[in-house]
């Protein structure tokens, strides 16, 4: 029996073609996008082969279990099995340099070639390689920062050489400091005496002239600048050519002191011990951690002048008290009220000590400076506590009469002989925390603002401080110093000085 197509059937078939094509044209793009989405989602887990895509797309279409969870379980299982196993150095060296390199390498494998263990090992090796690069960069930055902080800038070296030349050819540069008619003031206790032990000409100049500028009675000020033999001529020439009148200033080299035999032996003992410590540092520094070797030691740790501060009573045998100033200070207020402070029989007045009202520490505590786990400190007969507030050196009022009645200097010498028990870095500061601990009197915190060579304090604290202390590696005369703070120091330089202009210290 034949099926006959009538006119109506043909009309029905022809009429359905066009709607069918339109429907397919609309539906097909959505189907394609949906399949592409599944394919991309399946390939996100580094599955480049068709077999892998099928394994991932199938469950998505048919709502089965998610195989990505199985993959995560496999990765965790493999990770736990390999966890703690040391990596071969050759594997770390050959590891990809970045995540993109790792993914490019992994996606080049077929699904059958993909090994989860190999993937995890490569990932661990890549992360270790990247971490090694970061640590190396940090160490290099620490080294460069340390070298920059202890180096002598070219302009300061130039100034020292030119001043030494001036001392030889210019009679004015060799004039007496102070003039003979004012020499009696050097031991007169009715004047305000400041002591600086430094070989930094610019630093000493800023300290002296900022103190003069801030003083209500500059004619009462006496400056004692102690330096070493190599810097003496340049230091003398600078202050001979740049008058501090109406104040009085003396420049004295260590080679010019004529101590009694007993005092001379005591100071030579300190010198000998310091040199032995420095020698031990250079001998054994390779056994220390690199970070401690480059980051911890400050330039002052290698300066003999820094250790002779412990001999202030011997350096000034006829003075009753003295205000000690570091060479990285800027004085902003009159220090006469500090000079008149009653130390109540104590040896040193310092900022940073917890006051009697129980207020919080101004800065760090003793535990931040001293390693109390070291038996050396736990066995000392001093009232040391990790939670007690530390105090600051750099701007201190010393009662030399009270000091002479103690054994502070001998104790310091004994401690410094034990330098092998503790890294040399910041020895003067750390051991001073110990020997002066029972002989200190707290001063109002506004007298001394330290740390400007480490951080930038709030403007209100800078304005309120009597003395700004650029303690830390970023000194204001170095290029690594904070540009925001450098102007506070440079404003006290003599910008009309031809010597400073020739050495490009100032423009």
Helices and strands as residue ranges (DSSP letters): H 7-43, H 50-62, H 67-82, H 89-93, H 99-106, H 116-150, H 154-169, G 171-174, G 180-187, E 192-197, H 201-214, G 218-220, E 221-227, H 229-241, E 248-253, G 254-256, H 261-284, G 285-287, H 290-291, I 292-296, G 299-302, H 304-307, G 308-311, H 312-315, E 321-325, E 329-331, H 336-339, E 348-350, H 366-369, H 375-378, E 395-399, H 400-404, H 408-416, G 419-421, H 427-435, G 437-439, E 440-442, G 445-447, H 459-464, E 467-469, H 483-490, H 498-502
